[in-house]
Amino acid sequence: MTAIVTAFRPKDQVFQDAAPVAAMYRDLGTVRAEREVTRVLGELALAMSNLADRVRAHEMADLGRQFRLLEHKSEQLGLVSLGQVAGDARICLERRDSTAFSAVWARLLRVAERCLIADPAALDWGP
């Protein structure tokens, strides 16, 4: 008997709030705001990379703090979904629920990919 395996490819809805970035542009001006957005996006990408390395190595100590940092940086740029899912991952860790953490971690990777690897020209960051 041949087994049929169906691969599901979930596509999460990513919510963004343009207000924080618009406020940066208003308060800092275009050049400084673009630098700030680029800096924070770089920090988010680095944080996700570091988290991925630690999760892959099963080094779970102090990850809650790292997820909280990811939440905060996401809020700075209005990346609502990324911040919410990072918070969900932190809660799973606090509750020591490894099954839920695995599911939420997979979702966080999908959301981060859509937020951080997306074509910057396709995102509406300006005022």
C-alpha positions in Angstrom: 0.0 0.0 0.0 1.3 3.4 -0.9 0.9 6.2 1.6 -0.1 9.6 0.4 1.4 12.4 2.3 0.0 15.9 2.0 2.3 18.8 2.8 0.5 21.8 4.2 2.0 25.2 3.8 0.3 27.5 6.2 0.4 31.2 5.2 -0.1 33.4 8.2 -1.8 36.8 7.9 0.8 39.4 8.9 -0.6 42.6 10.5 1.4 45.8 10.5 0.6 49.2 12.1 2.1 52.0 10.0 1.7 54.6 12.9 5.1 53.9 14.7 7.0 54.3 11.4 5.0 57.3 10.3 5.8 58.9 13.7 9.5 58.2 13.1 9.4 59.9 9.7 7.5 62.9 11.2 9.8 63.3 14.2 13.1 62.4 12.7 12.8 63.3 9.1 13.2 61.0 6.1 16.9 60.3 6.2 17.2 59.6 10.0 13.9 57.6 10.0 15.1 55.4 7.1 18.3 54.7 9.1 16.4 53.9 12.2 14.0 51.6 10.4 16.9 49.8 8.7 18.8 49.5 12.0 15.8 48.0 13.9 15.0 45.6 11.0 18.7 44.5 11.2 18.4 44.0 14.9 15.2 42.0 14.4 16.8 39.7 11.8 19.8 39.2 14.0 17.6 38.4 17.0 15.7 35.8 15.0 18.9 34.3 13.8 20.2 34.0 17.3 16.9 32.6 18.6 16.9 30.0 15.8 20.4 28.9 16.7 19.5 28.5 20.4 16.3 26.7 19.7 18.0 24.3 17.3 20.7 23.6 20.0 17.9 23.2 22.6 19.5 26.0 24.7 16.3 27.3 26.2 17.7 29.1 29.3 17.0 32.9 29.1 15.0 32.6 25.9 12.1 34.4 27.5 14.1 37.6 27.8 15.1 37.2 24.1 11.5 36.8 23.1 10.5 39.9 25.1 13.2 41.9 23.3 11.9 40.7 20.0 8.4 41.8 21.0 9.7 45.3 21.9 11.7 45.7 18.7 8.7 44.5 16.7 6.5 47.1 18.3 8.9 49.9 17.4 8.2 49.2 13.7 4.5 48.3 14.1 5.2 44.7 13.2 2.1 43.6 15.2 2.0 39.9 14.2 5.7 39.4 14.8 5.4 40.9 18.3 2.3 38.9 19.2 3.7 35.6 18.1 7.0 36.3 19.9 4.9 36.9 23.1 3.0 33.7 22.5 6.4 31.8 22.3 7.5 33.4 25.5 4.3 32.3 27.3 4.8 28.7 26.0 8.3 28.7 27.5 7.1 30.1 30.8 4.4 27.4 31.0 7.0 24.7 29.9 4.6 23.5 27.2 7.0 22.1 24.6 4.2 21.0 22.2 2.7 24.4 22.1 6.2 26.0 21.9 7.0 23.9 18.8 3.8 25.0 17.0 4.3 28.6 18.0 8.0 28.5 17.1 7.1 27.3 13.6 4.5 30.1 13.2 7.1 32.6 14.4 9.5 31.5 11.8 6.9 31.9 9.1 5.8 35.4 10.3 9.4 36.5 10.7 10.2 35.4 7.2 7.2 37.4 5.8 8.1 40.5 7.9 11.9 40.5 7.6 12.7 38.9 4.2 9.9 40.6 2.3 10.7 43.0 -0.5 11.2 46.3 1.3 9.7 48.2 -1.7 6.5 46.3 -1.1 6.1 47.5 2.5 4.5 50.9 3.2 7.0 52.4 5.7 6.8 56.0 4.6 4.5 58.7 5.9 
